[in-house]
Every structure is written in C-alpha cells, then in structure tokens.
Amino acid sequence: MDTPSFARTLSALALAGLCATTLSACGGASAAGTTSTSSPPSTTVTAAACPQVVTPLSQAEIDEALFMREEEKLARDVYDELAAYWLARAGQVPVVTIMSNIRTSEQQHMDSMKAVLDCYGLPDPVDAAETHGVFVNPELASLYTTLTTQGQASELAALKVGALIEEVDIQDLVDSIALSQQTYTDTVYANLMCGSRNHLRSFAGQIIKQTGSYTAQVIDQATVDAILQSPMEQCGQTASNGGSGQGYRGGR
C-alpha cells in the first residue's frame, strides 16, 4: 500500500518543526476576515446506512477505509493530549475549549469509519480499548508523538497543529471520495470532510483572532480562504463533496 498523503505530508511538516512552531507566515498569502473564532457547532453526522446488498470493495478501497479509521483516531488522540496538557498549565483557554469540543466530533468520525469496516466485514486496526497513541500504521504512531510534542511548545503552536491536521484530513478525504466506487463510502467521507471544514474554521479563526492572519499549510491558499470565508456547516445533510473544499485534489 502506498503511504497516504496524510502521513507523508505531516511527516515532512513535522520534521520541519511546523515552521519552527511559530505562527508567522510559512509562505503564501494570509487569510483574514470574518472567520468564526468560536467552537464549531455539533458536527454529528447523520449515519449513512450500510447497503442491503454489499458490493465488495477493491483492495485500494479497503486500504483507504482502514487508513481513514486510524487517521480520525490520530486527530482525536492528539486533541485529547493537547487539551489535557494546556488545561493543566493554562486553565480553560481557547485552545483547550476548541480541542475538547472537536475531540468529541473526532470520536464520532472514528465511529463512522468503524461502521464502514463493519459493513464490509473488515478487521478494525484500532484495538478494542481505542488506546491513545497506539496505531497499526507506524508513521501515524510516530506522528502522534511528533505532533503532540510540537503542540506543547505554545498555545498558538497547538492551534496550528490542529489546523494542519484538519487541512490534510480535508485533502485526504477528497482523495478518498475520488477513489471510492460506493455511494455509502462516498457519503461517509463527505460527511467527515464537512466536519473537518468546520474544525479548520475553528482553529484558523482563533489563530486569526490572536495573530491577524492564517496562512494555509497544505491546501492551496485560495481553497483555504474559501473555507474560512464561508459559514459553519450543518454536516450530514448531503452525500455531495461540495461546499468550501470542493475542487481540491491532493496527490498520493
């Protein structure tokens, strides 16, 4: 299986120190303006139903589903770790509130991917206890340590870690939809991407509130600007991959 873009991209950015853990521009234009700085609304997704007649997935679709299950877990685990870290040191600051709320959505995203695995009779790479920091994919395991360490450098660095995770999640979900040949998995991936757009709005919005701008880290700046300049979405309403993230294709 080719290493998905999430692991490749985050590995490169993490090794670069997330621009030395500062929030100065890393290149490209900035996106300021009307982005919401509040926590996202509920991004509970409407559960897509496993089809009555299940069409077997290709090996590529299987690999994608297994990876996306762990990718959502990585987000949840990093947010849990960083929320606890900053709560202990700074109290109920914005990064704690945002990560605590989004962590709940990431658990729902994990549950959505577990339903996909169950639908197609696939083994779950996540252990029954959903142990934090434990991954079958060794690069995700390494990234968990790297990203949590980066996010402990400062509260702003933690916000940037969150925004980075959501940008790459959006990129990978667009790729997942392009790969998928099943309406059911298309629907699940589109719902997850809707949630990730909301999460990016929250992280980037707080960064803009504190620093005045947000520079895209992975997705092209125009796509990020379009997401940030549009309102929070109610997810689970459509199987379409439209909305603010439409049109971006990340490479694999």
Secondary structure as the mmCIF struct_conf table of DSSP 4:
data_model
#
loop_
_struct_conf.conf_type_id
_struct_conf.id
_struct_conf.beg_label_comp_id
_struct_conf.beg_label_asym_id
_struct_conf.beg_label_seq_id
_struct_conf.end_label_comp_id
_struct_conf.end_label_asym_id
_struct_conf.end_label_seq_id
HELX_LH_PP_P HELX_LH_PP_P1 ASP A 2 PRO A 4
HELX_RH_AL_P HELX_RH_AL_P1 SER A 5 LEU A 15
TURN_TY1_P TURN_TY1_P1 ALA A 16 ALA A 16
HELX_RH_AL_P HELX_RH_AL_P2 GLY A 17 ALA A 20
TURN_TY1_P TURN_TY1_P2 THR A 21 THR A 21
BEND BEND1 SER A 24 SER A 24
BEND BEND2 GLY A 27 GLY A 28
BEND BEND3 GLY A 33 THR A 34
BEND BEND4 SER A 38 SER A 38
HELX_LH_PP_P HELX_LH_PP_P2 SER A 39 SER A 42
HELX_LH_PP_P HELX_LH_PP_P3 THR A 44 PRO A 51
BEND BEND5 GLN A 52 VAL A 53
HELX_LH_PP_P HELX_LH_PP_P4 VAL A 54 SER A 58
HELX_RH_AL_P HELX_RH_AL_P3 GLN A 59 ALA A 90
BEND BEND6 GLN A 92 GLN A 92
HELX_RH_AL_P HELX_RH_AL_P4 PRO A 94 CYS A 119
TURN_TY1_P TURN_TY1_P3 TYR A 120 GLY A 121
HELX_LH_PP_P HELX_LH_PP_P5 LEU A 122 ASP A 124
BEND BEND7 PRO A 125 VAL A 126
TURN_TY1_P TURN_TY1_P4 ALA A 128 ALA A 129
TURN_TY1_P TURN_TY1_P5 HIS A 132 GLY A 133
BEND BEND8 VAL A 136 ASN A 137
HELX_RH_AL_P HELX_RH_AL_P5 PRO A 138 GLY A 151
TURN_TY1_P TURN_TY1_P6 GLN A 152 GLN A 152
BEND BEND9 ALA A 153 ALA A 153
HELX_RH_AL_P HELX_RH_AL_P6 GLU A 155 LEU A 179
HELX_RH_AL_P HELX_RH_AL_P7 THR A 183 THR A 211
BEND BEND10 GLY A 212 GLY A 212
BEND BEND11 GLN A 217 ILE A 219
HELX_RH_AL_P HELX_RH_AL_P8 GLN A 221 LEU A 228
TURN_TY1_P TURN_TY1_P7 GLN A 229 GLN A 229
BEND BEND12 SER A 230 SER A 230
TURN_TY1_P TURN_TY1_P8 CYS A 235 GLY A 236
BEND BEND13 GLN A 237 GLN A 237
BEND BEND14 ALA A 239 ALA A 239
BEND BEND15 GLY A 243 GLY A 243
TURN_TY1_P TURN_TY1_P9 SER A 244 GLY A 247
#
